[in-house]
Amino acid sequence: MLNNQYARVNSIAVEAGEIAMRHFRTISTLGVESKGPQDLVTVADREVEEFICSELKRAFPDDSVFGEEGSAVTGTSGRTWVIDPIDGTFNFVRGSKDWGISIGLLEKDGPAFGVVNAPARREVFSGGRRSAASINGEKLPSLRAFDRKTAVIGVGIHPTIPKEEGLKLLAGIVNDLNVAYRVTGSSVISLIDIATGAVDGYVGRGIPCWDILGMLPGLEQLGIVTTVDWRTAGLASKLDFVCGNAGILAVAKRLD
């Protein structure tokens, strides 16, 4: 169950999902801009981020806020709310349900709490240091033990990563690790898949911190860790990391 401090964050994510879904239902007329190859931004991204930033400022006036699309509020508490208004915008504009709204709380020693709303999939994930990991208010069960014979790893490769590096990573997963992989086009969706047991872990290359901060605190409650060093990773960092249980991290050490 969410404590009172974080219940409002959950409701903010749900309300933001309603804004995003209004645009999703009319995507044929949605304005789309390009920030780079396969890196898109829409009016929906900006409206969702503006709403979340405004509501977080009201709910947590002493905290900082940092958003993918430029929101920046400086607080005094040492805590920062990190927003990805729509992770998986490419999926969003193509009509896929695999996108999510991410709100993560970063404290001085790392991610502390997060909520991810995947409204088209009707899934709201939340959890953190003082809140059990849950989907749609139901506490998630413990994840099954890692089994190499049926292992599946999610993969995320940012469009800015050179193609030869991305191909090398995929070849390493298939040939060196000899495990299956899945690509959803959205980090938060891949991380939800870990939480529900659909995949065992996730390998990211060049992934912005805002793509994952909403999911990591809850995953930690399920025994999932990452190789990210939050002592050195800044809010503008592009991260190369592995996320999973001890079995996945041990296997993934073989990747360059």
C-alpha positions in Angstrom: 0.0 0.0 0.0 1.1 3.6 -0.7 1.8 5.8 2.3 0.0 9.1 2.5 3.1 11.0 1.3 3.1 9.2 -2.0 -0.6 8.5 -2.6 -0.8 11.9 -4.4 2.0 11.0 -6.8 0.0 7.9 -7.8 -3.1 10.0 -8.5 -1.0 12.6 -10.5 0.2 9.8 -12.7 -3.3 8.5 -13.2 -4.6 12.0 -14.1 -1.6 12.5 -16.5 -2.6 9.3 -18.2 -6.1 10.7 -18.9 -4.4 13.7 -20.6 -2.2 11.4 -22.7 -5.1 9.1 -23.6 -7.1 12.0 -25.1 -4.3 12.6 -27.5 -3.7 8.8 -28.1 -7.3 8.4 -29.3 -6.7 11.1 -31.9 -3.1 10.3 -33.0 -3.9 10.7 -36.7 -4.1 14.4 -36.1 -1.4 14.7 -33.5 1.5 17.1 -34.2 4.9 15.3 -34.1 8.4 16.8 -34.0 11.7 15.1 -34.3 14.5 15.6 -31.7 16.8 13.2 -33.7 16.5 9.9 -35.6 13.6 7.9 -34.2 13.5 10.3 -31.2 10.2 12.1 -31.2 8.2 14.6 -29.1 4.5 15.5 -29.3 2.1 18.0 -27.9 1.0 15.2 -25.6 4.5 14.9 -24.1 4.6 18.6 -23.3 1.1 18.8 -21.9 1.6 15.8 -19.7 5.0 17.1 -18.4 3.6 20.5 -17.7 0.7 19.0 -15.7 2.9 16.7 -13.7 5.5 19.4 -12.9 2.7 21.8 -11.8 1.1 19.2 -9.5 4.4 18.0 -8.0 5.4 21.6 -7.2 2.1 22.0 -5.4 2.3 18.7 -3.5 6.1 18.9 -2.7 7.0 22.6 -2.6 10.5 22.0 -1.2 11.5 19.4 -3.8 13.2 19.9 -7.2 11.6 18.8 -10.4 13.4 17.7 -13.6 11.6 16.7 -16.8 12.7 15.3 -20.1 11.1 18.1 -22.1 12.7 20.9 -20.1 10.8 21.3 -16.9 13.2 22.5 -14.2 12.3 23.5 -10.6 15.0 24.0 -8.0 14.1 23.0 -4.5 15.8 23.0 -1.1 15.2 19.5 0.2 17.9 17.6 -1.8 15.2 15.5 -3.4 14.3 15.6 -7.1 11.2 14.3 -8.9 12.3 13.1 -12.4 9.6 13.0 -15.1 9.4 11.2 -18.4 6.0 12.3 -19.7 5.7 9.6 -22.4 8.4 6.9 -22.5 8.0 5.2 -25.8 6.8 8.2 -27.9 7.6 6.4 -31.1 5.2 3.6 -30.0 2.7 6.2 -29.0 2.5 7.9 -32.4 2.3 4.5 -34.1 -0.7 3.5 -32.0 1.1 0.8 -29.9 0.0 0.4 -26.3 3.6 0.0 -25.2 4.3 3.5 -23.6 4.2 4.8 -20.1 4.3 7.9 -18.0 7.1 7.8 -15.4 7.6 9.8 -12.2 10.6 8.9 -10.1 12.0 10.3 -6.9 15.8 10.6 -6.7 17.3 11.2 -3.3 21.0 11.8 -2.5 21.8 8.1 -2.4 19.7 6.9 -5.3 16.1 6.2 -6.5 13.6 6.1 -3.6 10.1 5.9 -5.0 8.4 5.8 -8.4 5.1 5.5 -10.2 4.7 4.4 -13.9 1.3 4.6 -15.5 0.9 2.7 -18.8 -2.7 3.8 -19.4 -3.3 2.1 -22.8 -2.4 -1.2 -21.1 -4.3 -0.2 -17.9 -1.3 -0.8 -15.7 -0.1 1.5 -12.9 3.1 0.3 -11.2 4.4 1.9 -8.0 6.8 1.2 -5.2 9.8 2.2 -3.3 11.7 2.1 -0.1 8.7 2.7 2.1 6.1 1.2 -0.3 5.7 -2.4 -1.6 5.9 -2.9 -5.3 2.4 -3.1 -6.8 0.4 -3.0 -10.0 -3.1 -1.5 -9.9 -2.9 -1.5 -6.1 -2.2 -5.2 -5.8 1.1 -6.2 -4.2 3.3 -8.1 -6.7 4.4 -11.6 -5.7 8.0 -12.6 -5.4 9.7 -13.2 -8.8 10.5 -16.8 -9.7 14.1 -18.1 -9.5 16.4 -17.4 -12.5 16.5 -20.3 -14.9 19.1 -20.1 -17.6 17.2 -22.5 -19.9 14.2 -20.2 -20.1 15.9 -16.8 -19.6 14.7 -13.7 -21.5 16.4 -10.3 -21.5 14.8 -7.0 -22.5 17.0 -4.8 -24.6 16.9 -1.0 -25.1 19.3 0.8 -27.4 18.9 4.5 -27.7 18.8 5.9 -31.3 22.0 7.9 -30.6 24.0 4.7 -30.2 25.9 3.8 -33.4 24.3 0.9 -35.3 27.4 -1.2 -35.1 27.5 -1.0 -31.3 23.8 -2.0 -31.1 24.3 -4.9 -33.4 27.3 -6.0 -31.4 25.2 -6.0 -28.2 22.4 -8.1 -29.8 25.0 -10.5 -31.2 26.5 -10.9 -27.7 23.1 -11.7 -26.1 22.3 -14.2 -28.8 25.7 -15.8 -29.4 27.7 -15.3 -26.1 24.9 -15.5 -23.5 22.7 -17.8 -25.6 19.5 -16.3 -24.2 16.4 -14.9 -25.9 15.7 -11.2 -26.0 12.8 -8.8 -26.3 12.6 -5.2 -27.6 9.6 -3.2 -26.6 10.7 0.3 -27.7 10.1 1.6 -24.1 12.3 1.2 -21.1 9.5 1.5 -18.6 7.5 -1.2 -20.4 10.5 -3.5 -20.4 11.0 -2.9 -16.7 7.3 -3.5 -16.0 7.9 -6.8 -17.8 10.5 -7.7 -15.3 8.1 -6.9 -12.4 5.5 -9.2 -13.9 7.9 -12.0 -14.7 7.6 -11.7 -18.5 11.4 -11.1 -18.8 14.3 -11.7 -16.4 16.3 -8.5 -16.9 17.1 -5.6 -19.1 20.2 -4.3 -20.8 20.2 -0.6 -21.7 22.6 1.3 -23.9 22.6 5.1 -23.9 19.3 5.2 -21.9 18.5 8.6 -20.2 17.9 8.4 -16.5 14.4 9.7 -16.8 13.4 6.6 -18.7 14.0 4.3 -15.8 13.8 6.2 -12.5 10.1 5.6 -12.1 10.5 1.8 -12.1 13.7 1.1 -10.3 12.6 1.8 -6.7 9.7 -0.6 -6.9 11.8 -3.3 -8.7 14.3 -3.0 -5.8 11.6 -4.3 -3.5 11.4 -7.4 -5.7 15.1 -8.1 -5.5 16.0 -6.4 -8.8 19.1 -4.2 -8.9 21.0 -2.3 -11.5 24.7 -1.7 -12.3 24.1 2.1 -12.4 26.3 4.0 -9.9 24.0 6.8 -8.7 27.0 8.5 -7.0 28.3 9.5 -10.4 25.2 9.4 -12.7 23.8 12.8 -13.3 20.3 13.7 -14.5 21.6 14.4 -18.0 23.6 11.1 -18.1 23.0 8.5 -20.8 23.4 5.2 -19.1 24.8 1.8 -20.1 23.6 -0.7 -17.6 22.1 -4.1 -16.7 19.1 -4.5 -14.6 18.0 -7.8 -13.1 18.5 -10.3 -10.2 21.9 -11.7 -9.2 21.6 -14.5 -11.8 21.1 -12.0 -14.7 23.9 -9.7 -13.5 26.2 -12.7 -13.3 25.3 -13.8 -16.9 25.5 -10.3 -18.3 29.1 -9.8 -17.1 30.1 -11.5 -20.3 28.8 -8.6 -22.4 31.2 -5.9 -23.4 
